[in-house]
Amino acid sequence: MGKQSDMPKSEDEWKRKLSPEQYHVLRERGTEAPFTGKYVKNGKDGMYHCAGCGAALFPSGTKFDSGTGWPSFFDAAKSDAVVLKKDFSHLMIRTEVICGKCGSHLGHVFNDGPVETGKRYCINSCALAFRGK
């Protein structure tokens, strides 16, 4: 995992570090098409990290199949792993999920998840890097 000083500081550095799709999602607050991400059906044991900075975000034990087409989790790795921010884009009121370390856009969280927390963190696959146990 990289140190804070290893993270890109300018948008040009982010563009060099990330793929075009990752840059669009992580830095421009985009969304990948549903059912296209590489982690939608991943059932392996491990940890999902931020593709931008490597911070641990979601343990595999919190992943569930929401049927929405994006990897879904009912809880974050720790309380400061993600930051939640109101999002009023696209004529909707949603809650954006942002990496607590590098500030990259990950997806959105909704209040229709499993009973464990009632939360459904709906996260773009390209915003994640999976490391198996």
N, C-alpha and C positions, 0 to 999 in steps of 0.2 A: 504494500500500500504506500502511495506517495506521501511525502510531507507537504504541508501547506505551501512551502516555498517552491515545490515542484509543480504546483498547479498553474495553468495558464493565467496570465494577468490581463491580456488583451483579447479582443474577439478574434484577431488574426491568429493568435496562438491557439485559441480554442478550435478554429477552423482547421489548423494543421493537425491537431491532436485527434479530432473526431471525424468519423465518416460524415458525408453530407446529410444522411438521414439522422444520425445522432445529433449533429449540430442543429438541424431544424427542430428536433424535439427538445433537446436539453437547453439550448440557448435561445431559440425563437419561440418556445412554448407550443410547439407543434404536437401532432398526434399521428402515430402510425396507424395504418389500416387495421381493423379488427381481424383476428384469426391469422395474421401474417407473421407475428413475432415468434422468435425462436424459443421463447420460454413459456408460451401459452400452455403447452402440454407437458412441460418439464416436471417430472415427479421425483427427481433425484434429491438426495439428502445433502444439505449444505447451506450456504449463505449467499444471498443476492446482494451485490455491491453496486455502488454508483458507477456507471460507465465513465463518468467525467473525472472523478477523483479517487475512486476506490474505497470510499467509506462504506462500512457495513450498514445495510439498510433493513433487510427483511430476512429472517431465518426461514428456511424451507418448511418448517413445521407450522408456519402461519399462512402458507399458501393454500388456496382452495379453488375449485372450479366454479366460477360464477356464471359461466355460460355467456359472458359478454364479449369474449374474443381478445381480452387482455389479461396478463397475469394479475391475479387478485390475491390480496393478503389481508388478514384481519388484525394484524398488529405489526409495529415496527420493531427493529432489533433493540432499541433503547429509546427513551423519551426524547432525546435531542437528535436522533438520527435524521428525522425529517421535520420540516417546518410547514405549517398549514397557513394558507393565505386565501382570503376571499377572492374569487375570480368572477368578474362580471362580463366576460367576453362572450361573444356569440349569442347575445340576448338571453343568457341564462345566469343564474346565481349558483355557483359551484364553489368547492373548496379545493384549491390547488395544493399539490404535494410537491415540496421543494427539498432538495438535498440540504441537510443541516450543515454540511461542511463547505460545499462549493456553490450553493445557491442555484443549482441547475434544476430545471423543470423535470419532474418525473411522471406526473399524471394528476389524478384527482382522487379524493376520498368521498365516499357516500355513506349514508347511515342505513344501509340495507344489507349489512354483512351478517355473518354467523353470530350465534348467541355469545360466543367468547367475549366479543367487544362490541358487536353491532356495527362494526366498521367494515367497509370494502375499499381498500386501497387499490385502485385501478391504475396499474402502472404500465407504461410502454416498455416492451421487451428491449428495445434498442437503448433505453436509458439504464439498463442493468447489465451487470457482468456476474455470472454465476460461478462460484467456486465450490466444488463438491468436497465432501468429507473424505 
